[in-house]
Amino acid sequence: DHIYDLLVPSKGTAEASVKPAELRVMEDAAGSVCVPGLTTKRVTSAQHAMQHQIRGSSMRTKAGTKLNAQSSRSHAVFTIMLCQQLQQENLPAVDYNR
């Protein structure tokens, strides 16, 4: 199996810079499964998150089969990590869009 970061443009696309490196699944010191080197994106809305999901999905490997000419020969994992930040009195809200 091969693991690639689908948010890094691959060779042959209009956005391509370099061929994405193949990544490895590893276990961290706490025993959690992780893939070092994956792209992370800060988003502020569900629409913004979906834009990244759609972009990543469009980068998936596709190859036809006898039964389905557009069969996806890959699997994708889209992880969302939610963080809550409480606003303190007299401090401005954090704007992550800058």
Solvent accessible surface area in square Angstrom, and as a share of the most:
residue,aa,sasa,rsa
1,D,182,0.94
2,H,129,0.58
3,I,54,0.28
4,Y,85,0.32
5,D,11,0.06
6,L,48,0.24
7,L,34,0.17
8,V,46,0.26
9,P,21,0.13
10,S,35,0.23
11,K,156,0.66
12,G,79,0.76
13,T,55,0.32
14,A,116,0.90
15,E,107,0.48
16,A,36,0.28
17,S,90,0.58
18,V,102,0.59
19,K,138,0.58
20,P,16,0.10
21,A,74,0.57
22,E,91,0.41
23,L,29,0.14
24,R,166,0.61
25,V,82,0.47
26,M,87,0.39
27,E,124,0.55
28,D,61,0.32
29,A,117,0.91
30,A,93,0.72
31,G,42,0.40
32,S,59,0.38
33,V,111,0.64
34,C,47,0.28
35,V,32,0.19
36,P,69,0.44
37,G,68,0.65
38,L,84,0.42
39,T,47,0.28
40,T,126,0.73
41,K,94,0.40
42,R,159,0.58
43,V,55,0.31
44,T,76,0.44
45,S,58,0.37
46,A,82,0.63
47,Q,132,0.59
48,H,59,0.26
49,A,13,0.10
50,M,97,0.43
51,Q,100,0.44
52,H,30,0.14
53,Q,60,0.27
54,I,108,0.55
55,R,66,0.24
56,G,7,0.07
57,S,39,0.25
58,S,76,0.49
59,M,41,0.18
60,R,62,0.23
61,T,87,0.51
62,K,107,0.45
63,A,47,0.37
64,G,53,0.51
65,T,53,0.31
66,K,206,0.87
67,L,179,0.89
68,N,78,0.40
69,A,81,0.63
70,Q,137,0.61
71,S,18,0.11
72,S,50,0.33
73,R,154,0.56
74,S,30,0.19
75,H,179,0.80
76,A,53,0.41
77,V,141,0.81
78,F,90,0.37
79,T,112,0.65
80,I,110,0.56
81,M,163,0.73
82,L,161,0.80
83,C,115,0.69
84,Q,161,0.72
85,Q,116,0.52
86,L,141,0.70
87,Q,122,0.54
88,Q,124,0.55
89,E,155,0.70
90,N,152,0.78
91,L,95,0.47
92,P,116,0.73
93,A,72,0.55
94,V,79,0.46
95,D,70,0.36
96,Y,96,0.37
97,N,111,0.57
98,R,242,0.88
